[in-house]
Structure formats: C-alpha cells, structure tokens
Amino acid sequence: MPEENYVIVLDKDRDFCRLFRSNSEDVPAGEILWSGMGLRCGYDAMIRLNKERKPVEIYSVCSTKSKKGREVFKLIKGQPKKEIHVISIHAEYKPARDEIKRLTEERNAAEEAEKAHARAIMKRVGIHSKRIPKWTARDLEYIAWLKETGKMAA
C-alpha cells in the first residue's frame, strides 16, 4: 500500500490545526502549515504545531513570609511577581498541589519539633507555663552552657 500525501491546515472555525489528505474536499481554505508523506508523521506534526500555537499554562509553587514570620506556600498560575520566591514550576495542577501539601506538612513537622525542643528546655530550667517564652540573649547563653556541660540532653 503506497503512503498518501497529507497536509496540515489551520481550521479558523475551530482554532485548531487539523490533518487532511491532500486530495480531500474537506480541506479548509488557508495556509498549509505542513505537507508530507505518512499518516503517523502527519499526526505527530499536527500535535507539535498545536502545542506550539497554544503554550501550556504553568503553575509555580512559591513561598513568602507572613507578617508573623511563618513561611507560607502559594500556587500561582503563570508568572509570579519578582519579590516572591519560586520553589518549583509544574505544567499540571495536581503535582503542584501535591508539592504544596508536602511542603506544608514538612513545615508543620519542623515547627512541632521546634516547640517540643523549647518545651524540653522549659522543663529542664523549671519554667512551668503553657506559653513558650521568647528567649533573651542571656537565656540562650544559659541553654548553651547547659548543653556544653552535659546537664541537658535536648
């Protein structure tokens, strides 16, 4: 079976590049974007031309700092602003959402570990409070001395 000649033409009614046999009566009027032998080659060329015409939307996983200093993750469609830190870029929505979920879980786990460490320090130095205090420079020196002397394992 001999291979047939195919053409790709932009169908303006559908706003899409379409593949036709070169001798077909259904070929819309317009510029021929590709011409060649073989259905498979024509189909691959049609897919490539349609992708080039309509670029893929990108989803950027970004991070910023909140007013309280906590790292916040955002999903931005398209190009983010310059002051936002881009972590990764995805062509599909679901992997981008999964990455935000993973990053949020890691951040929450790190914050919980930090709170547990602070509570262990509070217990060792004899502070009985539910609220974690802001450590002063003098407090930090004392905590460092406790760690150096081996009086605190935390």
Backbone as JSON, one array per atom type, in Angstrom:
{
  "sequence": "MPEENYVIVLDKDRDFCRLFRSNSEDVPAGEILWSGMGLRCGYDAMIRLNKERKPVEIYSVCSTKSKKGREVFKLIKGQPKKEIHVISIHAEYKPARDEIKRLTEERNAAEEAEKAHARAIMKRVGIHSKRIPKWTARDLEYIAWLKETGKMAA",
  "N": [[0.84, -1.18, 0.0], [0.78, 2.07, -0.98], [2.08, 5.05, 0.55], [0.19, 7.92, 1.49], [-0.16, 11.38, 0.61], [-0.24, 14.0, 2.95], [-1.64, 16.95, 4.5], [-1.4, 19.74, 6.73], [-3.58, 22.07, 8.02], [-4.61, 25.21, 9.32], [-7.57, 25.34, 10.93], [-9.75, 27.78, 11.02], [-12.3, 28.09, 12.03], [-12.47, 26.28, 14.12], [-10.22, 26.93, 15.48], [-7.81, 25.44, 15.49], [-5.18, 23.29, 14.47], [-5.48, 21.05, 11.83], [-5.35, 17.74, 10.38], [-5.35, 16.59, 7.07], [-5.99, 14.59, 4.16], [-4.21, 15.26, 1.19], [-5.71, 15.32, -1.13], [-8.29, 15.67, -0.31], [-11.67, 16.87, -0.17], [-12.56, 18.27, 1.94], [-10.69, 19.99, 3.0], [-10.02, 22.96, 4.65], [-9.94, 26.4, 3.52], [-6.91, 28.14, 3.45], [-3.57, 28.75, 4.77], [-1.15, 26.24, 4.18], [0.34, 24.5, 6.68], [2.01, 22.34, 7.03], [3.29, 19.68, 5.05], [3.44, 16.39, 3.86], [4.5, 12.92, 3.64], [2.8, 10.02, 4.84], [0.74, 8.96, 7.46], [1.31, 8.77, 10.22], [3.54, 10.5, 10.55], [2.33, 12.88, 9.83], [0.36, 13.13, 11.81], [1.96, 13.39, 14.12], [3.23, 15.81, 13.5], [1.01, 17.5, 13.47], [0.23, 17.47, 16.18], [2.51, 18.63, 17.33], [2.48, 21.2, 16.11], [0.05, 22.24, 17.14], [0.66, 22.33, 19.87], [2.7, 24.22, 19.84], [1.3, 26.47, 19.04], [-0.51, 26.98, 21.12], [0.63, 27.71, 24.07], [1.51, 25.88, 27.03], [-0.06, 26.26, 30.16], [1.59, 27.26, 33.11], [2.24, 26.31, 36.48], [3.32, 27.77, 39.34], [4.99, 26.96, 42.27], [5.28, 28.72, 45.11], [6.91, 30.58, 47.76], [6.45, 32.67, 50.58], [6.96, 35.0, 53.27], [4.93, 35.34, 56.12], [3.3, 37.98, 57.99], [3.9, 37.4, 60.6], [6.19, 35.97, 60.35], [6.12, 33.35, 59.53], [6.59, 30.74, 57.17], [4.83, 30.72, 54.17], [3.11, 28.92, 51.69], [2.28, 29.2, 48.26], [0.25, 28.74, 45.35], [0.7, 29.77, 42.16], [-0.67, 30.73, 39.14], [0.81, 30.99, 36.06], [3.24, 33.59, 35.56], [4.96, 34.52, 38.46], [5.22, 37.36, 40.78], [8.19, 39.39, 41.15], [9.18, 39.61, 43.76], [8.44, 37.32, 45.07], [9.46, 34.12, 46.13], [10.27, 31.49, 44.04], [9.74, 28.07, 44.22], [9.31, 25.68, 42.76], [8.3, 24.68, 39.4], [5.48, 23.65, 37.62], [3.77, 21.83, 35.02], [1.28, 20.8, 35.25], [-1.68, 20.92, 37.3], [-2.31, 19.21, 39.54], [0.2, 17.86, 40.43], [1.48, 20.16, 41.36], [-0.18, 21.02, 43.47], [0.15, 18.8, 45.13], [2.83, 19.1, 45.8], [2.74, 21.47, 47.3], [1.22, 20.58, 49.45], [2.99, 18.67, 50.53], [5.18, 20.31, 51.24], [3.96, 21.97, 53.15], [3.3, 20.1, 55.12], [5.9, 19.32, 55.89], [6.86, 21.77, 56.9], [5.1, 22.15, 59.06], [5.77, 19.92, 60.63], [8.42, 20.53, 61.26], [8.02, 22.86, 62.78], [6.59, 21.79, 64.94], [8.55, 20.1, 66.04], [10.39, 22.01, 66.84], [8.9, 23.35, 68.78], [8.58, 21.27, 70.62], [11.22, 20.91, 71.41], [11.69, 23.39, 72.62], [9.89, 23.2, 74.76], [11.05, 21.09, 76.16], [13.4, 22.31, 77.02], [12.27, 24.28, 78.63], [11.16, 22.69, 80.62], [13.47, 21.58, 81.73], [14.79, 23.82, 82.79], [13.0, 24.66, 84.62], [10.67, 26.16, 84.08], [7.31, 26.65, 84.31], [4.88, 26.79, 82.32], [2.35, 27.25, 79.84], [2.75, 28.72, 77.63], [5.28, 29.39, 75.3], [8.19, 31.07, 76.0], [9.86, 34.04, 74.69], [13.16, 33.73, 74.03], [15.78, 35.38, 75.65], [19.01, 36.93, 75.09], [20.62, 36.29, 77.22], [19.28, 34.07, 78.25], [19.69, 32.26, 76.17], [22.46, 31.97, 76.31], [22.67, 30.64, 78.77], [21.29, 28.25, 78.17], [22.97, 27.23, 76.2], [25.25, 26.81, 77.79], [24.27, 24.8, 79.49], [23.99, 22.71, 77.65], [26.67, 22.35, 76.81], [27.94, 21.51, 79.17], [26.72, 19.13, 79.53], [24.49, 18.83, 81.05], [22.02, 18.92, 80.0], [20.24, 17.07, 77.76], [18.8, 17.71, 75.55]],
  "CA": [[0.0, 0.0, 0.0], [1.6, 3.28, -1.03], [1.75, 6.1, 1.52], [-0.51, 9.04, 0.87], [0.32, 12.71, 0.96], [-1.11, 14.67, 3.93], [-1.38, 18.36, 4.76], [-1.96, 20.29, 7.97], [-4.09, 23.4, 7.77], [-5.25, 25.83, 10.47], [-9.01, 25.47, 10.78], [-10.05, 29.01, 11.76], [-13.57, 27.92, 12.72], [-12.22, 25.54, 15.36], [-8.99, 27.46, 16.07], [-7.05, 24.21, 15.73], [-4.52, 22.73, 13.28], [-6.07, 19.75, 11.53], [-4.67, 16.92, 9.39], [-6.21, 16.13, 5.97], [-5.34, 14.09, 2.95], [-4.01, 16.4, 0.28], [-6.72, 15.33, -2.18], [-9.6, 15.72, 0.33], [-12.51, 18.03, -0.48], [-12.88, 18.93, 3.21], [-9.59, 20.84, 3.45], [-10.45, 24.37, 4.7], [-9.08, 27.36, 2.84], [-5.93, 28.73, 4.35], [-2.18, 28.4, 4.54], [-0.75, 24.88, 4.53], [1.41, 24.61, 7.66], [2.9, 21.19, 6.88], [2.92, 18.76, 3.99], [4.37, 15.28, 3.88], [4.0, 11.57, 3.41], [2.62, 9.17, 6.01], [-0.24, 9.4, 8.45], [1.95, 8.93, 11.53], [4.34, 11.73, 10.53], [1.38, 13.99, 9.8], [-0.26, 13.24, 13.11], [2.97, 13.94, 15.03], [3.42, 17.21, 13.14], [-0.19, 18.22, 13.9], [0.33, 17.63, 17.63], [3.58, 19.6, 17.59], [2.02, 22.54, 15.71], [-0.96, 22.71, 18.08], [1.33, 22.68, 21.12], [3.43, 25.47, 19.63], [0.34, 27.56, 18.92], [-1.11, 27.27, 22.43], [1.58, 27.31, 25.11], [0.96, 25.24, 28.22], [-0.07, 27.07, 31.38], [2.48, 26.74, 34.15], [1.85, 26.56, 37.86], [4.51, 28.0, 40.14], [4.89, 26.78, 43.72], [6.07, 29.84, 45.63], [6.87, 30.77, 49.21], [6.64, 34.02, 51.11], [6.9, 35.07, 54.74], [3.77, 36.05, 56.62], [3.65, 39.09, 58.88], [4.46, 36.84, 61.84], [7.45, 35.32, 60.04], [5.91, 31.95, 59.16], [6.68, 30.52, 55.73], [3.54, 30.41, 53.58], [3.27, 28.42, 50.33], [1.19, 29.61, 47.38], [0.25, 28.22, 43.99], [0.42, 30.89, 41.29], [-0.79, 30.34, 37.74], [1.54, 31.93, 35.23], [4.5, 34.15, 36.06], [4.78, 35.22, 39.74], [5.9, 38.63, 40.95], [9.62, 39.22, 41.38], [9.52, 39.51, 45.18], [8.03, 36.01, 45.58], [10.47, 33.09, 45.89], [9.72, 30.34, 43.33], [10.35, 26.82, 44.65], [9.29, 24.78, 41.61], [7.35, 25.01, 38.34], [4.81, 22.44, 37.13], [2.89, 22.03, 33.87], [-0.05, 20.33, 35.62], [-2.15, 21.45, 38.58], [-2.27, 18.23, 40.64], [1.52, 17.75, 41.06], [1.8, 21.4, 42.07], [-0.92, 20.96, 44.74], [0.8, 17.78, 45.96], [4.07, 19.67, 46.34], [2.37, 22.41, 48.36], [0.81, 19.77, 50.6], [4.2, 18.09, 51.12], [5.95, 21.39, 51.87], [3.23, 22.4, 54.33], [3.49, 19.07, 56.15], [7.29, 19.42, 56.38], [6.96, 22.98, 57.71], [4.39, 21.91, 60.31], [6.56, 18.97, 61.42], [9.58, 21.25, 61.78], [7.54, 23.75, 63.84], [6.27, 20.96, 66.1], [9.82, 19.67, 66.64], [10.96, 23.19, 67.49], [8.11, 23.57, 70.0], [8.91, 20.19, 71.57], [12.56, 21.22, 71.93], [11.55, 24.53, 73.54], [9.22, 22.71, 75.96], [12.03, 20.31, 76.91], [14.27, 23.29, 77.67], [11.49, 24.9, 79.7], [11.02, 21.71, 81.7], [14.78, 21.42, 82.36], [15.17, 25.01, 83.57], [12.0, 24.88, 85.67], [9.61, 27.09, 83.7], [6.02, 25.95, 84.26], [3.96, 27.65, 81.58], [1.9, 26.67, 78.57], [3.25, 29.59, 76.57], [6.74, 29.32, 75.11], [8.69, 32.45, 76.06], [10.89, 34.46, 73.75], [14.42, 33.61, 74.75], [16.68, 36.53, 75.59], [20.39, 36.55, 74.82], [21.11, 35.68, 78.47], [18.67, 32.73, 78.31], [20.36, 31.42, 75.18], [23.78, 31.65, 76.85], [22.47, 29.63, 79.81], [20.92, 27.0, 77.49], [24.2, 26.73, 75.56], [26.1, 26.3, 78.86], [23.69, 23.53, 79.91], [24.31, 21.71, 76.62], [28.12, 22.13, 76.84], [28.32, 20.77, 80.36], [26.05, 17.83, 79.5], [23.39, 18.82, 82.03], [20.76, 18.87, 79.26], [20.43, 16.22, 76.58], [17.99, 18.21, 74.45]],
  "C": [[0.89, 1.24, 0.0], [1.13, 4.3, 0.0], [1.12, 7.27, 0.79], [0.06, 10.35, 1.38], [-0.71, 13.38, 1.87], [-0.69, 16.12, 4.08], [-2.0, 18.74, 6.11], [-2.31, 21.74, 7.69], [-4.74, 23.91, 9.06], [-6.72, 26.01, 10.16], [-9.44, 26.65, 11.64], [-11.37, 28.92, 12.5], [-13.37, 27.25, 14.08], [-10.98, 26.03, 16.1], [-8.05, 26.32, 16.45], [-6.41, 23.77, 14.42], [-5.06, 21.32, 13.06], [-5.33, 19.08, 10.38], [-5.69, 16.43, 8.36], [-5.36, 15.45, 4.92], [-5.25, 15.25, 1.99], [-5.08, 16.45, -0.8], [-8.14, 15.41, -1.61], [-10.34, 16.99, -0.06], [-12.81, 18.84, 0.77], [-11.79, 19.87, 3.71], [-10.07, 22.29, 3.46], [-9.45, 25.27, 3.97], [-8.13, 27.97, 3.85], [-4.53, 28.25, 4.01], [-1.9, 26.98, 4.99], [0.47, 25.0, 5.44], [2.44, 23.49, 7.55], [2.37, 20.32, 5.77], [3.93, 17.63, 4.01], [3.67, 13.96, 3.66], [3.84, 10.84, 4.74], [1.69, 9.77, 7.04], [0.41, 9.65, 9.81], [2.77, 10.21, 11.6], [3.43, 12.96, 10.55], [0.73, 14.22, 11.15], [0.71, 13.84, 14.13], [3.19, 15.42, 14.77], [2.22, 18.05, 13.6], [-0.15, 18.47, 15.41], [1.37, 18.69, 17.98], [3.12, 21.02, 17.26], [0.96, 23.08, 16.67], [-0.35, 23.08, 19.43], [2.08, 24.0, 20.99], [2.49, 26.66, 19.57], [-0.22, 27.96, 20.28], [-0.14, 26.81, 23.51], [0.85, 26.77, 26.34], [1.01, 26.22, 29.39], [0.88, 26.44, 32.39], [1.94, 27.15, 35.52], [3.13, 26.65, 38.68], [4.19, 27.79, 41.62], [5.84, 27.8, 44.34], [5.97, 29.88, 47.16], [7.12, 32.23, 49.54], [6.62, 33.93, 52.63], [5.65, 35.85, 55.13], [4.24, 37.19, 57.53], [4.29, 38.61, 60.18], [5.75, 36.08, 61.6], [7.33, 33.85, 59.67], [5.96, 31.82, 57.65], [5.33, 30.03, 55.21], [3.78, 30.0, 52.13], [2.04, 28.79, 49.51], [1.37, 28.95, 46.02], [-0.18, 29.37, 43.09], [0.4, 30.39, 39.85], [-0.1, 31.42, 36.91], [2.82, 32.4, 35.91], [4.27, 34.9, 37.37], [5.53, 36.55, 39.76], [7.35, 38.39, 41.33], [9.97, 39.03, 42.86], [9.12, 38.18, 45.82], [9.08, 34.98, 45.18], [9.81, 31.87, 45.25], [10.48, 29.08, 43.75], [10.42, 25.84, 43.48], [8.2, 25.21, 40.63], [6.81, 23.69, 37.8], [3.92, 22.79, 35.94], [1.47, 21.6, 34.19], [-0.38, 20.79, 37.04], [-1.95, 20.47, 39.74], [-0.88, 18.05, 41.23], [1.93, 19.01, 41.83], [1.09, 21.43, 43.43], [-0.29, 19.94, 45.68], [2.08, 18.31, 46.58], [3.77, 20.66, 47.46], [1.97, 21.65, 49.62], [2.03, 19.18, 51.31], [5.01, 19.15, 51.86], [5.28, 21.88, 53.16], [3.39, 21.39, 55.46], [4.9, 19.12, 56.73], [7.46, 20.63, 57.29], [6.29, 22.76, 59.07], [5.16, 20.95, 61.21], [7.77, 19.66, 62.04], [9.17, 22.2, 62.92], [7.2, 22.97, 65.1], [7.54, 20.48, 66.81], [10.48, 20.82, 67.39], [10.22, 23.49, 68.8], [8.44, 22.51, 71.06], [10.28, 20.44, 72.2], [12.47, 22.36, 72.95], [10.88, 24.08, 74.84], [10.17, 21.86, 76.82], [13.0, 21.23, 77.65], [13.54, 23.93, 78.85], [11.37, 23.96, 80.9], [12.34, 21.58, 82.47], [15.14, 22.61, 83.24], [14.1, 25.39, 84.59], [10.94, 25.9, 85.34], [8.33, 26.29, 83.54], [5.0, 26.88, 83.62], [3.54, 26.93, 80.31], [2.43, 27.47, 77.38], [4.77, 29.5, 76.51], [7.26, 30.76, 75.1], [9.65, 32.76, 74.91], [12.19, 34.48, 74.52], [15.26, 34.86, 74.55], [18.09, 36.02, 75.31], [20.98, 35.83, 76.05], [20.55, 34.25, 78.62], [19.39, 31.77, 77.35], [21.77, 31.04, 75.63], [23.68, 30.54, 77.91], [22.14, 28.27, 79.19], [22.14, 26.39, 76.82], [25.15, 26.15, 76.61], [25.6, 24.95, 79.37], [24.05, 22.41, 78.92], [25.8, 21.36, 76.65], [28.53, 21.27, 78.03], [27.64, 19.41, 80.44], [24.93, 17.72, 80.5], [22.02, 18.79, 81.36], [21.02, 18.08, 77.98], [19.7, 16.77, 75.37], [18.76, 19.09, 73.51]]
}
